[in-house]
Amino acid sequence: MKYVLVVLILCAGNVFAAEDESLMHGYARGFELITEQQSAIYKVTLPKSVYSTVSKKDFSDIRIFNQNNEPIPHVIQQSKIKTGTKIGSLELPFFPIANEEINLENRALDITVTSEGKVVRIQTEGGARELNQDIVKHYLIDASHINTSIDSIDFKLNSLESGYAKAFRLDYSNDLNQWLALVDHATLTDLKYGQYTLKNTRVKLPHKNIKYIRFTWLSDVDTLAITSVKANFKDEDLSENQYWSTSVLIDKNIGEATYEFDTGGLFNIEQIDIELPDDNTLIDVIIKSRADDNSPWEKRFNGVFYKLYFEELKLIGKPVAVSSTKDRYWQIKFQSTDGIGNVEPVLKYAWRPNYLYFLARGNAPYVLAFGNANTNINNHVASRLMSLLNQDVSNDMVGLAKIGKEIVLKGDPALIIQKKLPWQRIALWAILIIGVIVIATMVIRLARNIGSTGSS
């Protein structure tokens, strides 16, 4: 009987050992992490393949392991969206000029500039006179008094037309003699189509130190005149770490003018765009998304996309911002079937990766493991690590980890939910029950032996 107890103890030990067998190889894939500098906390940007592999929207199937195959604390944080906080705007002085070339050496123009570079007067040959707006093709904009880069310029126009779309270009100079291209082609627009209005009077500028800007119309503007020029200033660091990807068409219903797409993963989607195949296309669509086949569709956008070409300019609609979502499946429904023709639409999306911070416990190399449909692990220290990062650890104290070579761990079988009996738990209970029966049998035998000894 004592041999039976020994066997039961060994079996129980094997059951508990099975509970502790390698966790890392229960994940689909992994990346080796390269940590060159020494630090207590490291930061790594999650690559695209992580989002196309994980199966849980809360990213609970992402773990970090050290050299000893031990899981170590980590926290996942959304990279910050820096949209360029507006810190001010300023009216800029400007001067309308006819067809004369803007140049200090041009004798047809008398340009008076102060010692600081400020333009105070522009006078054409023959004395001061009121310019006829019909012959104004240029404007000289004075930004010499600004010591920072201009993010964008707003133009205010006085127009006798009910609608317009006029092309222009911008050049810049720091001495009023040598001019370089700043914005090669842009458009000021005020159009109406049915219930829709398209108006754009702002132009984005490259980040440069600029003293003077030359505005030149590229088309006839007999009834247009600039009445105000305003410079806008924003932070240098705008939207960062944003990537564009193309979704895959997975289903279509020509009769209902509906197309369904798969982004291929759980990406943090912030913008969407429809690539229009043909010129002079305008479509009115409803765009919806959902997480999976069992979830209802949720409307994300209702409006128009367009790509229009005129004689001297082109108008292409901008991508549409949506509330950040990890929905994988998207649907485009056309309000009218004559908008895009017979060509299938292409849906593109902009997504932003997450940062992962982890404690450097144990020896390197560290492994980023991801993709496990059967894990049910709560990262209890994540909130504490996040609090530490926000309060006590500055960014310059965090080391940067780089993505190394990819490792195939368990592979795709790790992404399949396994509906199986908990054999380890069953075996453990069976061992316990058998142990109780064995002990009870031993007690009964011992009692009988004692009884028989006493009677004799």
Secondary structure, DSSP 8 states (H G I E B T S, - for coil): -HHHHHHHHHHHHHHHHHHTS-SGGGSSEEEEEE--S--SEEEEE--HHHHTT---TT-TTEEEE-TTS-EE-EEEEE-------EEEEEE--EEEE-SS---TT-TTEEEEE-TT--EEEEEETTS-----GGG--EEEEE-TT--S---EEEEEEEESSS-EEEEEEEEEESSSSS-EEEEEEEEEEEEEETTEEEEE-EEE--S---SEEEEEESS--TTEEEEEEEEEEE-S--S-S-EEEE-EEEEEETTTTEEEEE-SS---EEEEEEE--SSSEEEEEEEEEESSTTS--EEEEEEEEEEEE-SS-EEE---EEEEEE---EEEEEESSTTSSTTS--EEEEEE--EEEEEE--S-S-EEEEE--TT-----TTHHHHHHHHHHT--GGGSEE-EEEEEEESS-GGGGS------HHHHHHHHHHHHHHHHHHHHHHHHHHHHHHHHH-
